[in-house]
């Protein structure tokens, strides 16, 4: 083989190897660049036609998440026509032992159209259940307060499909390289957590100004 042909051969081989490596990495971590795909199955607030989507990966037992819950609820109330808010579970079970069960409780309530009611209740009452060794009875009590079908709630909270829904959110967070909670993505790009509601609102306004 001539020298020129060898150089050409090895150049093409290296290019192919780089391309294959890139494909493998992105297949394993489709959200590693911060991009996120929203589906019709998401727990959402706001207009589905909004130009801005805010995805929050959150843990019901996380104190910081309880603070951000108030800010994000306010954002959805005030800017619901301009922003679609998505909630995804990311329970940090190693430090928050009741977080997975809390996520399951929210999912179970969601089966009866009360996801956001339970979401709010879990954050508002976080101090009451987060230090318990087993908060299941407390969550059942919240379901009673929300006038849910308790037999169905008890069945759903332990249902494998409910557990899988929480795990699927966690897996998507792992692919997006989530390191802690809350983690926010604005139109697919991870952002630094705003320190106040005004800064969160401004971040959405800035994103809108790029699009409009």
PyMOL commands that set and color helices and strands:
alter all, ss='L'
color gray80, all
select helices_A, chain A and resi 3-28+63-79+99-110+115-124+126-129+136-145+150-157+160-175+197-211
alter helices_A, ss='H'
color red, helices_A
select strands_A, chain A and resi 43-46+52-58+83-89+183-186+189-191
alter strands_A, ss='S'
color yellow, strands_A
deselect
rebuild
show_as cartoon
